[in-house]
Amino acid sequence: MLTDRFGRSIEYLRLSVTDRCDLRCTYCLPKGFKGFEEPQHWLTF
């Protein structure tokens, strides 16, 4: 079984298609986070 650097088990994969999360966890807003990208830098399909 896989574990992350905090010792938590990895049992599923979460795929994010946006950079606009407001949960404030270490996944979405890691230490040293500089801010969200401006719309002109977003990926498009």
mmCIF file of the N, C-alpha and C atoms, coordinates in Angstrom:
data_MODEL
# 
_entry.id   MODEL 
# 
loop_
_atom_site.group_PDB 
_atom_site.id 
_atom_site.type_symbol 
_atom_site.label_atom_id 
_atom_site.label_alt_id 
_atom_site.label_comp_id 
_atom_site.label_asym_id 
_atom_site.label_entity_id 
_atom_site.label_seq_id 
_atom_site.pdbx_PDB_ins_code 
_atom_site.Cartn_x 
_atom_site.Cartn_y 
_atom_site.Cartn_z 
_atom_site.occupancy 
_atom_site.B_iso_or_equiv 
_atom_site.pdbx_formal_charge 
_atom_site.auth_seq_id 
_atom_site.auth_comp_id 
_atom_site.auth_asym_id 
_atom_site.auth_atom_id 
_atom_site.pdbx_PDB_model_num 
ATOM 1   N N  . MET A 1 1  ? 0.841   -1.177 0.000   1.00 0.00 ? 1  MET A N  1 
ATOM 2   C CA . MET A 1 1  ? 0.000   0.000  0.000   1.00 0.00 ? 1  MET A CA 1 
ATOM 3   C C  . MET A 1 1  ? 0.886   1.240  0.000   1.00 0.00 ? 1  MET A C  1 
ATOM 4   N N  . LEU A 1 2  ? 0.456   2.255  -0.703  1.00 0.00 ? 2  LEU A N  1 
ATOM 5   C CA . LEU A 1 2  ? 1.191   3.516  -0.759  1.00 0.00 ? 2  LEU A CA 1 
ATOM 6   C C  . LEU A 1 2  ? 0.831   4.409  0.420   1.00 0.00 ? 2  LEU A C  1 
ATOM 7   N N  . THR A 1 3  ? 1.802   5.196  0.873   1.00 0.00 ? 3  THR A N  1 
ATOM 8   C CA . THR A 1 3  ? 1.554   6.197  1.911   1.00 0.00 ? 3  THR A CA 1 
ATOM 9   C C  . THR A 1 3  ? 2.200   7.508  1.480   1.00 0.00 ? 3  THR A C  1 
ATOM 10  N N  . ASP A 1 4  ? 1.635   8.616  1.958   1.00 0.00 ? 4  ASP A N  1 
ATOM 11  C CA . ASP A 1 4  ? 2.216   9.914  1.644   1.00 0.00 ? 4  ASP A CA 1 
ATOM 12  C C  . ASP A 1 4  ? 3.257   10.287 2.688   1.00 0.00 ? 4  ASP A C  1 
ATOM 13  N N  . ARG A 1 5  ? 3.854   11.454 2.567   1.00 0.00 ? 5  ARG A N  1 
ATOM 14  C CA . ARG A 1 5  ? 4.929   11.842 3.475   1.00 0.00 ? 5  ARG A CA 1 
ATOM 15  C C  . ARG A 1 5  ? 4.439   12.133 4.889   1.00 0.00 ? 5  ARG A C  1 
ATOM 16  N N  . PHE A 1 6  ? 3.120   12.166 5.091   1.00 0.00 ? 6  PHE A N  1 
ATOM 17  C CA . PHE A 1 6  ? 2.551   12.353 6.422   1.00 0.00 ? 6  PHE A CA 1 
ATOM 18  C C  . PHE A 1 6  ? 2.129   11.020 7.043   1.00 0.00 ? 6  PHE A C  1 
ATOM 19  N N  . GLY A 1 7  ? 2.406   9.907  6.339   1.00 0.00 ? 7  GLY A N  1 
ATOM 20  C CA . GLY A 1 7  ? 2.085   8.582  6.842   1.00 0.00 ? 7  GLY A CA 1 
ATOM 21  C C  . GLY A 1 7  ? 0.656   8.133  6.581   1.00 0.00 ? 7  GLY A C  1 
ATOM 22  N N  . ARG A 1 8  ? -0.095  8.889  5.771   1.00 0.00 ? 8  ARG A N  1 
ATOM 23  C CA . ARG A 1 8  ? -1.474  8.523  5.470   1.00 0.00 ? 8  ARG A CA 1 
ATOM 24  C C  . ARG A 1 8  ? -1.515  7.525  4.317   1.00 0.00 ? 8  ARG A C  1 
ATOM 25  N N  . SER A 1 9  ? -2.441  6.561  4.389   1.00 0.00 ? 9  SER A N  1 
ATOM 26  C CA . SER A 1 9  ? -2.613  5.574  3.322   1.00 0.00 ? 9  SER A CA 1 
ATOM 27  C C  . SER A 1 9  ? -3.237  6.223  2.099   1.00 0.00 ? 9  SER A C  1 
ATOM 28  N N  . ILE A 1 10 ? -2.743  5.851  0.922   1.00 0.00 ? 10 ILE A N  1 
ATOM 29  C CA . ILE A 1 10 ? -3.308  6.344  -0.337  1.00 0.00 ? 10 ILE A CA 1 
ATOM 30  C C  . ILE A 1 10 ? -4.168  5.225  -0.900  1.00 0.00 ? 10 ILE A C  1 
ATOM 31  N N  . GLU A 1 11 ? -5.490  5.428  -0.868  1.00 0.00 ? 11 GLU A N  1 
ATOM 32  C CA . GLU A 1 11 ? -6.428  4.400  -1.307  1.00 0.00 ? 11 GLU A CA 1 
ATOM 33  C C  . GLU A 1 11 ? -7.189  4.796  -2.571  1.00 0.00 ? 11 GLU A C  1 
ATOM 34  N N  . TYR A 1 12 ? -7.065  6.059  -2.994  1.00 0.00 ? 12 TYR A N  1 
ATOM 35  C CA . TYR A 1 12 ? -7.775  6.530  -4.179  1.00 0.00 ? 12 TYR A CA 1 
ATOM 36  C C  . TYR A 1 12 ? -6.997  7.685  -4.796  1.00 0.00 ? 12 TYR A C  1 
ATOM 37  N N  . LEU A 1 13 ? -7.359  8.062  -5.996  1.00 0.00 ? 13 LEU A N  1 
ATOM 38  C CA . LEU A 1 13 ? -6.718  9.168  -6.698  1.00 0.00 ? 13 LEU A CA 1 
ATOM 39  C C  . LEU A 1 13 ? -7.747  10.269 -6.914  1.00 0.00 ? 13 LEU A C  1 
ATOM 40  N N  . ARG A 1 14 ? -7.412  11.480 -6.508  1.00 0.00 ? 14 ARG A N  1 
ATOM 41  C CA . ARG A 1 14 ? -8.290  12.630 -6.739  1.00 0.00 ? 14 ARG A CA 1 
ATOM 42  C C  . ARG A 1 14 ? -7.637  13.487 -7.813  1.00 0.00 ? 14 ARG A C  1 
ATOM 43  N N  . LEU A 1 15 ? -8.364  13.765 -8.850  1.00 0.00 ? 15 LEU A N  1 
ATOM 44  C CA . LEU A 1 15 ? -7.865  14.558 -9.963  1.00 0.00 ? 15 LEU A CA 1 
ATOM 45  C C  . LEU A 1 15 ? -8.599  15.888 -9.976  1.00 0.00 ? 15 LEU A C  1 
ATOM 46  N N  . SER A 1 16 ? -7.866  16.966 -9.873  1.00 0.00 ? 16 SER A N  1 
ATOM 47  C CA . SER A 1 16 ? -8.456  18.298 -9.841  1.00 0.00 ? 16 SER A CA 1 
ATOM 48  C C  . SER A 1 16 ? -8.306  18.953 -11.207 1.00 0.00 ? 16 SER A C  1 
ATOM 49  N N  . VAL A 1 17 ? -9.389  19.525 -11.709 1.00 0.00 ? 17 VAL A N  1 
ATOM 50  C CA . VAL A 1 17 ? -9.333  20.206 -13.002 1.00 0.00 ? 17 VAL A CA 1 
ATOM 51  C C  . VAL A 1 17 ? -9.393  21.719 -12.837 1.00 0.00 ? 17 VAL A C  1 
ATOM 52  N N  . THR A 1 18 ? -9.249  22.193 -11.619 1.00 0.00 ? 18 THR A N  1 
ATOM 53  C CA . THR A 1 18 ? -9.251  23.623 -11.352 1.00 0.00 ? 18 THR A CA 1 
ATOM 54  C C  . THR A 1 18 ? -8.225  23.940 -10.272 1.00 0.00 ? 18 THR A C  1 
ATOM 55  N N  . ASP A 1 19 ? -7.779  25.176 -10.218 1.00 0.00 ? 19 ASP A N  1 
ATOM 56  C CA . ASP A 1 19 ? -6.839  25.572 -9.166  1.00 0.00 ? 19 ASP A CA 1 
ATOM 57  C C  . ASP A 1 19 ? -7.548  26.377 -8.084  1.00 0.00 ? 19 ASP A C  1 
ATOM 58  N N  . ARG A 1 20 ? -8.867  26.404 -8.097  1.00 0.00 ? 20 ARG A N  1 
ATOM 59  C CA . ARG A 1 20 ? -9.633  27.240 -7.170  1.00 0.00 ? 20 ARG A CA 1 
ATOM 60  C C  . ARG A 1 20 ? -10.239 26.441 -6.017  1.00 0.00 ? 20 ARG A C  1 
ATOM 61  N N  . CYS A 1 21 ? -9.443  25.900 -5.158  1.00 0.00 ? 21 CYS A N  1 
ATOM 62  C CA . CYS A 1 21 ? -9.922  25.185 -3.975  1.00 0.00 ? 21 CYS A CA 1 
ATOM 63  C C  . CYS A 1 21 ? -9.773  26.098 -2.765  1.00 0.00 ? 21 CYS A C  1 
ATOM 64  N N  . ASP A 1 22 ? -10.774 26.097 -1.887  1.00 0.00 ? 22 ASP A N  1 
ATOM 65  C CA . ASP A 1 22 ? -10.701 26.940 -0.694  1.00 0.00 ? 22 ASP A CA 1 
ATOM 66  C C  . ASP A 1 22 ? -10.697 26.124 0.602   1.00 0.00 ? 22 ASP A C  1 
ATOM 67  N N  . LEU A 1 23 ? -10.294 24.868 0.541   1.00 0.00 ? 23 LEU A N  1 
ATOM 68  C CA . LEU A 1 23 ? -10.293 24.016 1.728   1.00 0.00 ? 23 LEU A CA 1 
ATOM 69  C C  . LEU A 1 23 ? -9.125  24.308 2.664   1.00 0.00 ? 23 LEU A C  1 
ATOM 70  N N  . ARG A 1 24 ? -8.092  24.977 2.187   1.00 0.00 ? 24 ARG A N  1 
ATOM 71  C CA . ARG A 1 24 ? -6.926  25.383 2.981   1.00 0.00 ? 24 ARG A CA 1 
ATOM 72  C C  . ARG A 1 24 ? -6.162  24.206 3.592   1.00 0.00 ? 24 ARG A C  1 
ATOM 73  N N  . CYS A 1 25 ? -6.145  23.066 2.912   1.00 0.00 ? 25 CYS A N  1 
ATOM 74  C CA . CYS A 1 25 ? -5.377  21.923 3.412   1.00 0.00 ? 25 CYS A CA 1 
ATOM 75  C C  . CYS A 1 25 ? -3.981  21.926 2.775   1.00 0.00 ? 25 CYS A C  1 
ATOM 76  N N  . THR A 1 26 ? -3.102  21.035 3.217   1.00 0.00 ? 26 THR A N  1 
ATOM 77  C CA . THR A 1 26 ? -1.742  20.991 2.669   1.00 0.00 ? 26 THR A CA 1 
ATOM 78  C C  . THR A 1 26 ? -1.740  20.529 1.216   1.00 0.00 ? 26 THR A C  1 
ATOM 79  N N  . TYR A 1 27 ? -2.804  19.866 0.768   1.00 0.00 ? 27 TYR A N  1 
ATOM 80  C CA . TYR A 1 27 ? -2.899  19.441 -0.628  1.00 0.00 ? 27 TYR A CA 1 
ATOM 81  C C  . TYR A 1 27 ? -3.153  20.641 -1.539  1.00 0.00 ? 27 TYR A C  1 
ATOM 82  N N  . CYS A 1 28 ? -4.113  21.484 -1.169  1.00 0.00 ? 28 CYS A N  1 
ATOM 83  C CA . CYS A 1 28 ? -4.517  22.595 -2.032  1.00 0.00 ? 28 CYS A CA 1 
ATOM 84  C C  . CYS A 1 28 ? -3.666  23.850 -1.856  1.00 0.00 ? 28 CYS A C  1 
ATOM 85  N N  . LEU A 1 29 ? -3.232  24.112 -0.635  1.00 0.00 ? 29 LEU A N  1 
ATOM 86  C CA . LEU A 1 29 ? -2.460  25.318 -0.352  1.00 0.00 ? 29 LEU A CA 1 
ATOM 87  C C  . LEU A 1 29 ? -1.205  24.952 0.432   1.00 0.00 ? 29 LEU A C  1 
ATOM 88  N N  . PRO A 1 30 ? -0.217  24.377 -0.240  1.00 0.00 ? 30 PRO A N  1 
ATOM 89  C CA . PRO A 1 30 ? 1.005   23.957 0.455   1.00 0.00 ? 30 PRO A CA 1 
ATOM 90  C C  . PRO A 1 30 ? 1.807   25.143 0.986   1.00 0.00 ? 30 PRO A C  1 
ATOM 91  N N  . LYS A 1 31 ? 2.714   24.858 1.880   1.00 0.00 ? 31 LYS A N  1 
ATOM 92  C CA . LYS A 1 31 ? 3.587   25.896 2.432   1.00 0.00 ? 31 LYS A CA 1 
ATOM 93  C C  . LYS A 1 31 ? 4.344   26.574 1.290   1.00 0.00 ? 31 LYS A C  1 
ATOM 94  N N  . GLY A 1 32 ? 4.383   27.894 1.276   1.00 0.00 ? 32 GLY A N  1 
ATOM 95  C CA . GLY A 1 32 ? 5.046   28.634 0.213   1.00 0.00 ? 32 GLY A CA 1 
ATOM 96  C C  . GLY A 1 32 ? 4.149   28.939 -0.979  1.00 0.00 ? 32 GLY A C  1 
ATOM 97  N N  . PHE A 1 33 ? 2.847   28.652 -0.863  1.00 0.00 ? 33 PHE A N  1 
ATOM 98  C CA . PHE A 1 33 ? 1.896   28.898 -1.953  1.00 0.00 ? 33 PHE A CA 1 
ATOM 99  C C  . PHE A 1 33 ? 1.919   30.371 -2.350  1.00 0.00 ? 33 PHE A C  1 
ATOM 100 N N  . LYS A 1 34 ? 2.069   30.664 -3.626  1.00 0.00 ? 34 LYS A N  1 
ATOM 101 C CA . LYS A 1 34 ? 2.221   32.034 -4.112  1.00 0.00 ? 34 LYS A CA 1 
ATOM 102 C C  . LYS A 1 34 ? 0.927   32.663 -4.618  1.00 0.00 ? 34 LYS A C  1 
ATOM 103 N N  . GLY A 1 35 ? -0.109  31.900 -4.790  1.00 0.00 ? 35 GLY A N  1 
ATOM 104 C CA . GLY A 1 35 ? -1.377  32.441 -5.285  1.00 0.00 ? 35 GLY A CA 1 
ATOM 105 C C  . GLY A 1 35 ? -1.847  31.699 -6.525  1.00 0.00 ? 35 GLY A C  1 
ATOM 106 N N  . PHE A 1 36 ? -3.097  31.929 -6.879  1.00 0.00 ? 36 PHE A N  1 
ATOM 107 C CA . PHE A 1 36 ? -3.687  31.260 -8.033  1.00 0.00 ? 36 PHE A CA 1 
ATOM 108 C C  . PHE A 1 36 ? -3.257  31.926 -9.336  1.00 0.00 ? 36 PHE A C  1 
ATOM 109 N N  . GLU A 1 37 ? -3.271  31.151 -10.407 1.00 0.00 ? 37 GLU A N  1 
ATOM 110 C CA . GLU A 1 37 ? -2.931  31.658 -11.735 1.00 0.00 ? 37 GLU A CA 1 
ATOM 111 C C  . GLU A 1 37 ? -4.038  32.574 -12.249 1.00 0.00 ? 37 GLU A C  1 
ATOM 112 N N  . GLU A 1 38 ? -3.670  33.529 -13.050 1.00 0.00 ? 38 GLU A N  1 
ATOM 113 C CA . GLU A 1 38 ? -4.640  34.402 -13.700 1.00 0.00 ? 38 GLU A CA 1 
ATOM 114 C C  . GLU A 1 38 ? -5.321  33.633 -14.833 1.00 0.00 ? 38 GLU A C  1 
ATOM 115 N N  . PRO A 1 39 ? -6.565  34.008 -15.204 1.00 0.00 ? 39 PRO A N  1 
ATOM 116 C CA . PRO A 1 39 ? -7.307  33.270 -16.230 1.00 0.00 ? 39 PRO A CA 1 
ATOM 117 C C  . PRO A 1 39 ? -6.547  33.055 -17.537 1.00 0.00 ? 39 PRO A C  1 
ATOM 118 N N  . GLN A 1 40 ? -5.723  33.993 -17.954 1.00 0.00 ? 40 GLN A N  1 
ATOM 119 C CA . GLN A 1 40 ? -5.004  33.818 -19.224 1.00 0.00 ? 40 GLN A CA 1 
ATOM 120 C C  . GLN A 1 40 ? -3.971  32.688 -19.163 1.00 0.00 ? 40 GLN A C  1 
ATOM 121 N N  . HIS A 1 41 ? -3.652  32.184 -17.966 1.00 0.00 ? 41 HIS A N  1 
ATOM 122 C CA . HIS A 1 41 ? -2.701  31.082 -17.816 1.00 0.00 ? 41 HIS A CA 1 
ATOM 123 C C  . HIS A 1 41 ? -3.380  29.742 -17.542 1.00 0.00 ? 41 HIS A C  1 
ATOM 124 N N  . TRP A 1 42 ? -4.701  29.724 -17.492 1.00 0.00 ? 42 TRP A N  1 
ATOM 125 C CA . TRP A 1 42 ? -5.423  28.486 -17.232 1.00 0.00 ? 42 TRP A CA 1 
ATOM 126 C C  . TRP A 1 42 ? -5.292  27.541 -18.419 1.00 0.00 ? 42 TRP A C  1 
ATOM 127 N N  . LEU A 1 43 ? -5.350  26.246 -18.139 1.00 0.00 ? 43 LEU A N  1 
ATOM 128 C CA . LEU A 1 43 ? -5.381  25.250 -19.206 1.00 0.00 ? 43 LEU A CA 1 
ATOM 129 C C  . LEU A 1 43 ? -6.756  25.255 -19.856 1.00 0.00 ? 43 LEU A C  1 
ATOM 130 N N  . THR A 1 44 ? -6.816  24.959 -21.130 1.00 0.00 ? 44 THR A N  1 
ATOM 131 C CA . THR A 1 44 ? -8.094  24.862 -21.824 1.00 0.00 ? 44 THR A CA 1 
ATOM 132 C C  . THR A 1 44 ? -8.189  23.507 -22.497 1.00 0.00 ? 44 THR A C  1 
ATOM 133 N N  . PHE A 1 45 ? -9.413  23.087 -22.772 1.00 0.00 ? 45 PHE A N  1 
ATOM 134 C CA . PHE A 1 45 ? -9.644  21.806 -23.441 1.00 0.00 ? 45 PHE A CA 1 
ATOM 135 C C  . PHE A 1 45 ? -9.981  22.046 -24.887 1.00 0.00 ? 45 PHE A C  1 
# 
